C-alpha cells in the first residue's frame, strides 16, 4: 500500500473537483478549484521527475507565501522527494549553511533573490535553481507548464523521508529535523478527529507556510477534510475580521489574537459561524485568553508542538473531554505519550517541574546528518527529550514552564523565567515581559527582565516593579536589573527571541 502523504491528502478532496478549494484574500480574489490543485501539482511533479533527480533528493524552497508555493510542496510529496522549507527572513549566511548542509538538488526562490541565492546554490553543487513569485510568475511555473497534468504518485513507505525542517538554532548550529510521511500523516489524521473537522468547514489560512503550524497543521487539516481555504498572503487583522463570517476555523499565533482584539469590528457577530480558534507556536497570555472569550464567546484552544514532532498536546475540543484551560496546553493527543522527569531522571510527581519527554508515531526520525546529536536527544528507552520544561497540573493538564536552555542558574539556584514572567505580567503597567539570564561575575548568571507597557500608558517604574516582585517570590528569582522597552524581539511565528535579548544585555554585569 502506498503510504505517500500526498495520496492521503488527495483522497480527502471532495467529489466535486470543480468546487473552490482556495480563495485568495489579498487584492483581487483568485479562485483555485480542487481540480486546479490536482493538475498543477501533477505538472510540477512531472517536471521534478523529468530532471532525473537522485532518490531522496531535497527540494529547498525560500519563497513568499502563495497558493503556487503550496502546490510546490504537494508536488514534491507527490513526486517522492523531500521538501525543505526555509524562512523568508533568512539571510545569505544562513542560507549558505542550510544549502551546504542539506545539499538540495533543486532550489526554488523568489526572482529578487535569484542573483545571490543561485550563486550559493550552484557553488554548493545544486543542479537546478528556479524562481517562483507570489504573482503566479517564475521559471518553475513556466517549465512545469510544458509537462502533463496527470501523474501517478511515487510509491513511499511510512518511514520514507517527506520533509526536513531546520530548527531555529538558538544555541549552536541549526539542526534539520527529519519528518517521514508516516509522522506527518499520523498527526494529520489525529488532529482531524480530535479537533472535530467536519463537512462544510472553511479555514482562514493566515499563517506562513515555511513552518509546522501553517504548512502541516493548517494546510493538512483543510486538505485532508476537503475544506475550502480563505488564503491570506500576509496577516491583516482588519481583513481577517471581514472574512470571519464566511469561515468556521482559524489558526493563529498569540500576536494575531492580540491584534484581532484591537479591531472594533471583532465581536460575537463577526464570529457567528466560527467553530474553532486554535493558538500555538508561542505562549498565549491568560489576559488575551480571557479577553478573547469575553469579546467573542469563543474559548481559544491552545496546543503544543515542535518542529521535531508536529503536534503533541491539545486542550479539548469536545466539552465532554474537559474544559479548555488558559495557561495550559491540554492533554497528550491520542497515540502520544508524554512524561515529565526531574533532574535525577525520575518521573516528577504531579505539580512538580521537570523535563518533558515524548514518544509516538509523530516523533521525528532524527536530525539530518547529526547521528550523535540525535542519539543525545533520545533517552535509552526511546523517548525524545523536547528541551521544554513543564509539569502536569492537578487535573493532568500539561503546563509549559519554558525551555530548559532558558533555565537560569544564579548562585546555584534554579530560576524558571516563565514563573517570574507570570508574576510580572499580572502587575499594573505591564502588558508582557521576558526574563532571561546573562553572565554575572558573582552569581554565574544574573536574572534580567524587560517589560512592555500596554499601548498608550505611562511607563512603569522598574524599581517599583522589582519591589513588588520581592513580596511575591524568593529574592534569588527577582531580576537584578529590569528595563522597560517598547516591544520584544520576535521571530516570524511570534516567539520572543531571548537569544537576541541575551546578546543585547550580555555585558550588563561586566562578567
N, C-alpha and C positions, 0 to 999 in steps of 0.2 A: 504493500500500500504506500502510495506517495505521501510523505509527510511534509512536503514543501508547504511552508506557511501560506504562500500565495494561493494554493489550491483551496485551503480552508477559507481564506478571505473571499475568494471568488465564489465559493459555494454560498456565501451569505448574500450575494447580490440578489435583488428581487426578480421575480419572473418577468416583470415589465422592464426590460433593459433600456427602454426609451424614456423612462421617467427620470427626473432630475436627481443626480447623485450629489452634486456640489454646485452651490450658487455663490459666486464671489460677491463680497460686500464692500469692496474698495472701488470707488468711482463707478463707472458704468458696469452694471451687473453682467456677468458671463455665466452661462448655464452649461454644465457638463452632465451628460447622461451616463448611466451605468455602461451603456454600450461604448461611449467615448473612452471611459476608463479601460475597458477590456481591449479595445482596438489599439489605443495609444500605447498601453503597456506591452502589447504584443509587438508593435513596431520597434520599440526601444529594446526589448528583449532580443528580437531578431538581429538588430544592429550589434548588440553586445556579443551575441554568439557568432556573428559573421566575422568579428575581429579575431576569432580563434584564440581567445584568452586562455591561460593555463587554468587547470582545475583549481577551485578555491580562490580565484582572483579577487582582489579587493577593488572596489569602486569607491574612491574618495570624492565627497561632494561638499563644496562650500558655495552655496548659492542663497539668494534671498528666497523667502517663502513664496511658493506659488503652487498651483494645482499641478503644474507640469513637474515640479520638483517631487511632489508626492507620487506622481506617475513613475518617475525615475526610480524611486525607492521600490515601488511594487514590481517594476520591470527587472530590477536587479534580483529580487527574490525569485521572480518567475524564471529567469534565465539560470538560476542556481549559483549566482555569485555572492559575494559578501559586501554588504553595504557599510560604508564608513562615513557617517555624518560629521561635519566639522562646523563648529560655532562660527557664525559670520563675523564675530568680533575678533577672531584670532588674527594675529599679525604675522608678518613674514617669518620671524624667528620661530614662532610656534608651529606654523605650517611646515617649515623645513624639518622640524623634529618629527611631526606626525607622518609626513610623507616618507621620510627616511626610515622611520620605524616600521610602518605598515607596508611599505613598498607596493603601493597600488599599481595595478596595470592600467587603470583609467582614472583620470581626474576630471571632474566637472566643476567649473567655476563661473562666476559672472564675467561678462565681457570686460568690465572695467578692471578686473583683477588678472586678466589673462596674461598681460605682459610680464609681470613679475612672478606670478604663480607658475606659469608654464616653464619658466627658466628653472625654478626649484624642482619641478616635477621631472623635466627631461634630464636634469643633472643627476637625479636620484634613480634614473632608469625607467621611469614611467613611459609607456609606449604611446599613449593616446591622451590628449587633453582636449576637451570640448567645452563650449560655453553654453550657458542657459541663464536667461534673464526672466524677470517676473512679468514681462510684457509678451510672453509666448514667442520670444525670439531666441536665436542662438544656434550654433553649429550642431548641437546634439539633435535638435528637432529637425533641422534641415537634412541631416544624414538619415535620421530614423524614417523620415517621410518616404524614402525610396524603398523601404522594406515592407514585407507583407504584414497585414493586420490580423493574422491568425498565428497562434503559437502554442505548442504543447509544452506545459510547464516542465522544467527539468525534474528528474527523479531525485528526491532528497530523503534522507532518514532524519528522524527526530534529533539525532546528535550532530548532524551536519551544521556547520557554522553559517549563521544568517547575517550577523552584524557584529561590528566592533565599535564600542563606544569608549572614547577616551575620557577618563575621569579628569576632574578639574586640576589636579596636580597641585593642591595647596601645600603639600610637603613633598619635596623630591620630584622625580620625573613623573609625568603623566603616564597612566597605565591604561592599556587597551583592554577593556572588559569584553570577553568573547561570549556572545549570546547565540544559542542554537535555535533552529526552527522550533524544536520542542519546548525550549524555555519560553519563547515568545507566545507560542500558541497556547500552551497550558495556562499562562497568565491571562491571555485574552478571553479564553473560554470561562475561566473562573470569574473574572470581572463581569462578563456578560450576564452570568447567572446571579452573582451576588449583588450587583447594582440594579438588577431588575430591568435590563434593556428590553424594550417591548415594541410591538408594531406601532408605527406612527411617530416614533421618537425622531426628533430633529436636534442635531448637535450644533451649537455655536463653537466653531473652531477658531480661537484667537491666540493660540499658543505657538511658539516656534516649533519647527519640525526637525531640529538637529538634536533633540533631547528626548529622553524616555517619555515624559509627560505628553508632549504634543505628537510625537511620531508614533509611539507604540500605544499608550493608554487611550488617548483620544481617537486617533485615526483607526486603530484596530477595532475599537469598540463600535464605531459607526459602520465601518465596512463589514464586520462580521455580522452585524444586525441588519444590514441593508438599509441603513438610516441616512437620510439626507444630511449634508453638512452645509451650514452657512459659514463661509470661509472668509476670514479676515487676514490680510497680509500682515497687518500690524494692529495691535490692540488699541482701540479708542473707546473709552467708557461711554461717551455720548452715543456713538454709533451702535455699540452693543445694546444699550438700553432700548434704542429704537427697534432693534430686531428681536428682543426677548419675547414679545407676544407671538412670534412665529416659531419659537423653539421650545424644547422641553428639557434639554440637558446643556449645562455649561460647566466647563472645566477651566480652572484658573489658578494662578499663584496668589498669595495673600495681597500683594501690591495691587492686583486687579480688583480685588474686593474692596480695598480701601478707596480706590478711585471711583468705583461704582457708587459707593456711599456718598461721594461728593456730588453726585448728579441729582438735581432736584426732581427729575422725572423718574428716578429709580424708586419704585414703591410696589405695593401689593398688586395694583392694577397692571403694571408693566410685567409682573411675574405671574400673571393669572394662569398661563398654560404651562409654566415650568414645573418639571417633576423632580429635578435633581441638580444641586450645585455641589461640585467637588473641588476641594482645595488641596494643594500639595506643593512639593518642591522646596518649601521653606515653612517655618512655624507660623501658624495663624494666631495672632494675638487674641486673647479672650475678649478684649474690648471690641474687636472687629466682629468676632463670632456673635457676641450678644447684640451689637448694634444692627447687624445684618438680620438677625431673627426678628428684632423689634420692628424694623423697617418693612420687611417683606413677608413675614410669616413663615419663611423657609429656614430650616436649620442646615447650615453648611455641613457636608460630610467631609471630614478630614481623614486623609490616609497617609501611609508612609511607604516609601520605596527607595530604590537606589539604581544607579546605572548597572550594577552587577546583578541585580535580582528582579528588576521591574517592581511590581507592587508586592508588598509583604503583609501589610495590615490595613484594615479599614474600619472606620466606625460603621455601625449597622445601617443598612438601607431600610430594611423591613423593621417596623417598630416591634414586632414580636421577638426580634433578636436583641432588643435593648435600645436605649436612647443613644443619640449622638451627643457625646460629651466634649465640650470645649476643653482645650488643653491636653487632649489625648488623641491618639491615632487609632483607637479602637482595638479590635482583636486580630490575631493572626488569621489570614484568609484561609479558606478550606484548602487542605493539602500542604499548607505552610506550617512548619514548626518553628517556634521562637522561644529561646531561653535567655535568662539573664544570669551571668556568672560574676562572682565577686573576684577580688584580687588574688585570692587563693585558688581560684578555679572551681569553687563550689557554687552550686545553684543558690542564687541570692533569695532570701525569704521575700514574700510579698511586701512591697513597700520599700525594700532596700535597693539602692542604686548599684548597677553593675554593667558589664559589657554585654551588648546584645549580640547573640549568635543565632543564625537561622539555617534551615535546610528545607529543601523542597524541589519540585520539578522546574521551578522558575529560576533557581540559582545558577549562575553562570558557570562556564567550564573552566575559567581561569583567566589569567592575564596574558595577553599576546606576547609571546617570546620572553616571558619572565617566569620560568618554572620555579625558581627559588622564591620569588615574591608570592607566587600562587601557593606554594607549599606553606609559606609563613602565615598566610591569611586564612588557612583552614586548620581546624583542630584535628587531632589524631583520629577522632571518631567521625570526621566528615562534616562538621558544622562550619559555616562561613562566619568569620569574625567581622562584623559590619564596621567596626570602628566607632559605632554610636554607643552612647551611654544612656541607660534608661532604667525603668522599673515597671513592674505590674502594680497597679493601684489596688485598693481594697475590693473593687469589683472586677478585677482582672483585665481592665483596660490597660493598654500599653501607653506609657508616658515617656517621651523622648526628652532627656535632660540636656544632651549636647553631644559633641564629638569628643572621642577620647583624646584626640590630639589637641582639643581646645582646653583640656583639663589644665588647671593652673596649680602648680605645686609651690607654695610660698612658705618658707620657714619650716618645711617638712609637712605642712598641712595641705590637704586636697581642697581645691575650690572649684565647684562646677559653675561655669558662667551663667547658665540658664537660671540657676537658683537666684543669683544676685540680680539678674535682669528682670526676673519676675517681680521682685520687690520694688525695683526702680520703676518699672512700668506702671505700677499701681499708684505712684506718687503724683500729686498735682504738679503740672508743668512739664510732665514727661509723656511724650507720645510713644516713643520707643527707645531702646537702649542697646548697647553692645558692650560686653565685658570680656576682657582678654588679658593675657599676661605678657609682660616684657621683662627682659633681663634686669636683675637688681643685684647690686654688689653685696648686700647683706642677706637677703631672703631667697636668693636664687632667681625667683620671679616676683615681680610686683604686680598687684592687681590694678588694672586701669579700666575706667569706664568712659564711654562717650554717650551722651543722651541728645535726643532731638525733641524740642518742644512742639506742642501742637501748632498748626498753622495760625498765624495771626495773634499769637500770645507772646507775652514777655518771656525773656529767657530766665530760667530758674537759676538760683544761686548755687554753685557747686558745693560750697561748704555746708549750706543748709541741707542739701540732699544727702551728703555723706554723714552729717549729724543725725538725720532721720534714720539712715541705714543702721547706724551704730545701736539704735534702740531695738532693732529687729533681728539682726544677725550677729554671729560671732565677729569679734574685731578683726581676726585674720582674713575674713571674707570681704571686709569693707575696702573699696578702692583706695589706694594711696593717692591717686590723682583722678579727678573727674573733669571732663571737658564737655561743653555744650556746643553742638555743631548744627548746621542747617539740615544735613542729610547724611545717611550712612551709605558707604560704597556698596553697591550690589552688582551681582552678575546678571546675565540676561534672564535667568529664571527667578530673580528676586531674592536670592540668598545673599545675606550680608557677607562681604568678603573680609573676614577678620585678618587674613594674611596681610592685606593692604594696610589695615589699622595697625597691626603689629609692626610692620615695616616703618610706617609713618612715625610711630612713637618709640621706636626701638632704643633711642639714646636718652630717653626721658630721665632715667635714673643714673646715667653715666657708667653703666656696667660695661 
